Amino acid sequence: MTNRRLFIKKASGSVALSLLGTGLAQADASTTPVAPAEDTFRQGIAGYSFVHFKLDESLAMMRKTNIQYLCIKDFHLPMKSTAEEITAFHAKLKESNVTGYGVGPIYMKTREAIDQAFDYAKRVGVDLIIGIPNPEDLPYVEQKVKDSNIRYAIHNHGPGDKIYPNAITINGYIKNLDPRVGMCFDIGHSMRYGNDPVADLEKYSKRIFDMHLKNVTSATHDGTTCELGRGVIDIPAIVKTLRKIKYSGVAGLEYEKDMKDPLAGIAESIGYFRGVLDSTRKA
């Protein structure tokens, strides 16, 4: 009798273990986490955020906030820099794990200035210029783009800009030009003009090569820049749209508040943006 009980006990245990193992295998197959899809865009910063700082100080702030892409301004790398100075500049960026991906914004009031900007970009070794040309010079800009294969992105500056206030205006100028002539879309200035930056981001996505991330206190001319998570722009909706359009450029923070002491605001803004990325990311 004892042996029979032992046999039944062992058999029951084996069946239980077998069933348990099957259940665990099924549970494992259904609950194994899937790595989230990588975003097609990169996080960076517009060099203008550091207008009051030398390059070493700017790179120190980028290291502290783990920002790895920089749109280069000429106060950090003058347009008349020599080949040796450009090489040294890139070496310094590399030490901080930073890549300079474009130059600008650069105002270009003459064709000579356009020539200088394209020569500068070529010598720096980037394929993107953020520029503000005169509208009558756009055919010349287009030809320079064709000759150099360097993309050109016009920056919108909001209600105070009589020529390029928003994406709608820029698109009107460039829609029939070479597709490598596009825009650097500033979502803050778009909102200050009274436009919907989320809608414009989607509508003009094929022409947006670069973008300036910022938030503003109101959707009016008097709206001022604030930390990315504190203003009236729906940043989670911006992120959702960036993913929807498969934006492949740099989403560059342009921080214009407390510009002589910007580190805390930059860190808060970048931290908020990464938090939005993490909380909204889907496999």
C-alpha positions as CSV (number, residue, x, y, z in Angstrom):
1,M,0.0,0.0,0.0
2,T,2.8,2.3,0.9
3,N,4.6,1.6,-2.4
4,R,1.4,2.3,-4.3
5,R,0.9,5.6,-2.5
6,L,4.5,6.6,-3.3
7,F,4.0,5.7,-6.9
8,I,0.8,7.8,-7.2
9,K,2.5,10.7,-5.4
10,K,5.5,10.6,-7.7
11,A,3.4,10.3,-10.8
12,S,1.2,13.1,-9.7
13,G,4.2,15.2,-9.0
14,S,5.7,14.4,-12.4
15,V,2.4,15.4,-14.2
16,A,2.3,18.6,-12.2
17,L,5.8,19.4,-13.0
18,S,5.2,18.6,-16.6
19,L,2.1,20.9,-16.7
20,L,3.9,23.6,-14.8
21,G,6.8,23.4,-17.2
22,T,4.4,23.7,-20.1
23,G,2.7,26.7,-18.5
24,L,6.0,28.4,-17.8
25,A,7.1,27.9,-21.4
26,Q,3.8,29.3,-22.6
27,A,4.1,32.2,-20.2
28,D,7.7,32.8,-21.2
29,A,6.7,32.9,-24.9
30,S,3.9,35.4,-24.4
31,T,5.6,37.7,-21.9
32,T,9.2,37.9,-23.1
33,P,9.8,41.6,-23.5
34,V,10.5,42.9,-27.0
35,A,13.2,45.5,-27.4
36,P,11.5,48.9,-28.3
37,A,12.0,50.2,-31.8
38,E,14.8,52.7,-32.2
39,D,13.9,56.2,-33.0
40,T,15.0,57.4,-36.5
41,F,15.9,60.8,-35.2
42,R,18.8,61.9,-33.0
43,Q,18.9,64.3,-30.1
44,G,21.1,67.3,-30.3
45,I,21.4,71.0,-29.5
46,A,21.6,74.2,-31.5
47,G,24.9,76.0,-31.0
48,Y,23.1,79.3,-30.4
49,S,22.2,77.9,-26.9
50,F,25.8,78.6,-26.0
51,V,26.2,82.1,-27.4
52,H,27.7,83.3,-24.2
53,F,30.2,80.4,-23.8
54,K,33.4,79.3,-25.3
55,L,33.6,75.9,-27.0
56,D,35.2,74.1,-24.0
57,E,32.5,75.4,-21.7
58,S,29.8,74.4,-24.1
59,L,31.2,70.9,-24.5
60,A,31.4,70.5,-20.8
61,M,27.6,71.2,-20.6
62,M,27.0,68.8,-23.4
63,R,28.9,66.1,-21.5
64,K,27.0,66.7,-18.3
65,T,23.7,66.3,-20.2
66,N,24.9,63.6,-22.6
67,I,24.1,65.5,-25.7
68,Q,26.1,64.2,-28.7
69,Y,25.0,66.3,-31.7
70,L,25.8,69.9,-32.2
71,C,24.8,72.4,-34.9
72,I,27.9,74.5,-35.2
73,K,27.8,78.3,-34.8
74,D,30.5,80.5,-36.2
75,F,31.3,82.0,-32.8
76,H,32.7,78.5,-32.0
77,L,34.2,77.9,-35.4
78,P,34.7,81.1,-37.4
79,M,33.9,81.0,-41.1
80,K,37.4,81.9,-42.0
81,S,38.9,79.1,-40.0
82,T,41.9,77.4,-41.5
83,A,42.1,73.6,-42.3
84,E,44.2,73.1,-39.2
85,E,41.7,75.0,-37.0
86,I,38.9,72.9,-38.4
87,T,40.7,69.7,-37.7
88,A,41.5,70.8,-34.1
89,F,37.8,71.8,-33.6
90,H,36.6,68.3,-34.7
91,A,39.2,66.6,-32.5
92,K,38.0,68.6,-29.5
93,L,34.4,67.6,-30.3
94,K,35.5,63.9,-30.6
95,E,37.1,64.0,-27.1
96,S,33.6,64.9,-25.8
97,N,31.9,62.3,-28.0
98,V,30.2,65.1,-29.9
99,T,29.5,65.3,-33.6
100,G,29.0,68.5,-35.5
101,Y,26.3,67.7,-38.0
102,G,25.6,71.1,-39.6
103,V,26.4,74.8,-39.6
104,G,24.2,77.8,-38.8
105,P,21.9,79.6,-38.7
106,I,23.8,81.9,-41.1
107,Y,22.3,85.1,-42.5
108,M,23.1,85.6,-46.2
109,K,22.3,89.0,-47.6
110,T,24.5,88.7,-50.7
111,R,25.5,86.0,-53.2
112,E,29.0,86.4,-51.9
113,A,27.8,85.5,-48.4
114,I,26.1,82.4,-49.9
115,D,29.3,81.4,-51.6
116,Q,31.1,81.8,-48.3
117,A,28.6,79.7,-46.4
118,F,28.8,76.8,-48.9
119,D,32.5,76.9,-48.9
120,Y,32.5,76.9,-45.1
121,A,30.2,73.9,-44.9
122,K,32.4,72.0,-47.4
123,R,35.6,72.7,-45.4
124,V,33.9,71.9,-42.1
125,G,32.8,68.6,-43.6
126,V,29.0,68.8,-43.1
127,D,26.2,68.3,-45.5
128,L,23.7,70.8,-44.0
129,I,23.5,74.6,-43.8
130,I,20.9,76.3,-41.7
131,G,20.5,79.6,-43.6
132,I,18.4,82.8,-44.0
133,P,18.8,84.0,-47.6
134,N,17.1,86.8,-49.4
135,P,14.1,85.3,-51.3
136,E,15.4,86.7,-54.6
137,D,18.6,84.7,-54.1
138,L,16.8,81.3,-53.7
139,P,17.5,80.2,-57.3
140,Y,21.2,80.9,-56.7
141,V,21.0,78.8,-53.4
142,E,19.3,76.0,-55.4
143,Q,22.2,76.0,-57.9
144,K,24.7,75.9,-55.1
145,V,22.9,72.9,-53.6
146,K,22.9,71.1,-56.9
147,D,26.6,71.8,-57.4
148,S,27.7,70.8,-53.9
149,N,25.1,68.3,-52.7
150,I,25.0,70.2,-49.5
151,R,21.4,70.6,-48.2
152,Y,20.1,74.0,-47.3
153,A,17.5,74.5,-44.5
154,I,15.7,77.9,-44.1
155,H,15.0,78.8,-40.5
156,N,11.6,80.3,-39.5
157,H,11.8,83.0,-36.9
158,G,8.2,83.7,-35.9
159,P,6.0,86.8,-36.0
160,G,9.0,89.2,-35.9
161,D,10.4,87.8,-39.1
162,K,8.8,89.5,-42.1
163,I,10.2,87.1,-44.7
164,Y,10.3,83.6,-43.1
165,P,7.9,83.7,-40.1
166,N,6.6,80.1,-40.4
167,A,6.8,76.8,-42.3
168,I,3.9,77.8,-44.6
169,T,5.7,80.8,-45.9
170,I,9.0,78.9,-46.3
171,N,7.2,76.1,-48.2
172,G,5.7,78.7,-50.5
173,Y,9.2,79.8,-51.5
174,I,10.8,76.4,-51.8
175,K,8.1,73.9,-53.0
176,N,9.2,74.1,-56.6
177,L,13.0,74.0,-55.8
178,D,15.4,71.1,-55.6
179,P,14.2,68.8,-52.8
180,R,17.5,69.4,-51.0
181,V,16.3,72.9,-50.3
182,G,14.2,72.6,-47.2
183,M,13.7,74.1,-43.7
184,C,14.9,74.1,-40.2
185,F,11.6,74.0,-38.4
186,D,11.5,75.9,-35.1
187,I,8.4,74.7,-33.2
188,G,8.6,77.6,-30.7
189,H,8.5,80.3,-33.3
190,S,5.8,78.4,-35.1
191,M,3.6,78.5,-32.0
192,R,4.4,82.1,-31.3
193,Y,3.1,82.9,-34.8
194,G,-0.2,81.2,-33.9
195,N,0.3,78.1,-36.1
196,D,0.0,74.5,-34.9
197,P,3.6,73.1,-34.9
198,V,2.3,69.5,-34.7
199,A,0.2,69.9,-37.9
200,D,3.0,71.8,-39.7
201,L,5.6,69.2,-38.7
202,E,3.5,66.5,-40.3
203,K,2.4,68.5,-43.4
204,Y,5.9,69.7,-44.4
205,S,7.8,66.6,-43.1
206,K,9.5,65.9,-46.4
207,R,11.1,69.4,-46.4
208,I,12.2,69.5,-42.8
209,F,15.9,68.6,-42.5
210,D,16.5,70.0,-39.0
211,M,14.4,71.3,-36.2
212,H,14.7,73.4,-33.1
213,L,13.0,72.1,-30.0
214,K,11.8,74.7,-27.6
215,N,8.7,75.6,-25.7
216,V,7.1,79.0,-25.2
217,T,4.9,80.6,-22.6
218,S,2.1,81.5,-24.9
219,A,1.0,81.2,-28.6
220,T,1.5,84.9,-29.1
221,H,4.1,87.3,-30.4
222,D,5.0,88.0,-26.7
223,G,5.5,84.3,-25.9
224,T,8.9,83.6,-24.5
225,T,11.1,80.5,-24.4
226,C,10.8,78.3,-21.4
227,E,11.9,74.8,-20.3
228,L,10.7,72.2,-22.7
229,G,8.1,70.7,-20.3
230,R,6.6,73.9,-19.0
231,G,5.1,75.7,-22.0
232,V,2.0,75.5,-24.3
233,I,3.4,73.2,-27.0
234,D,2.3,69.6,-26.7
235,I,5.7,67.9,-26.7
236,P,4.4,64.3,-26.5
237,A,2.4,65.1,-29.7
238,I,5.6,66.4,-31.3
239,V,7.3,63.1,-30.4
240,K,4.4,61.1,-31.7
241,T,4.6,63.0,-35.0
242,L,8.3,62.6,-35.3
243,R,7.9,58.9,-35.1
244,K,4.9,58.9,-37.5
245,I,6.8,60.8,-40.2
246,K,10.0,58.8,-39.5
247,Y,12.0,62.0,-39.1
248,S,15.6,61.2,-39.7
249,G,17.3,64.5,-38.8
250,V,18.3,66.0,-35.4
251,A,15.8,67.2,-32.9
252,G,18.0,69.9,-31.5
253,L,17.1,71.8,-28.3
254,E,17.5,75.5,-28.7
255,Y,17.5,76.9,-25.2
256,E,17.1,80.6,-25.1
257,K,16.1,81.2,-21.4
258,D,18.7,82.2,-18.8
259,M,21.3,82.2,-21.6
260,K,24.1,83.3,-19.3
261,D,23.4,80.4,-17.0
262,P,21.6,77.8,-19.1
263,L,22.8,74.4,-17.7
264,A,19.9,73.8,-15.3
265,G,17.3,74.6,-18.0
266,I,19.1,72.6,-20.6
267,A,19.3,69.6,-18.3
268,E,15.6,69.9,-17.3
269,S,14.6,70.2,-20.9
270,I,16.6,67.3,-22.1
271,G,15.6,65.1,-19.2
272,Y,11.9,65.9,-19.9
273,F,12.3,65.1,-23.6
274,R,14.0,61.8,-22.8
275,G,11.2,61.0,-20.3
276,V,8.6,61.6,-23.0
277,L,10.6,59.4,-25.4
278,D,10.7,56.6,-22.9
279,S,7.1,56.8,-21.7
280,T,5.6,56.9,-25.2
281,R,7.9,54.4,-26.9
282,K,6.2,51.4,-28.4
283,A,7.8,48.1,-29.5
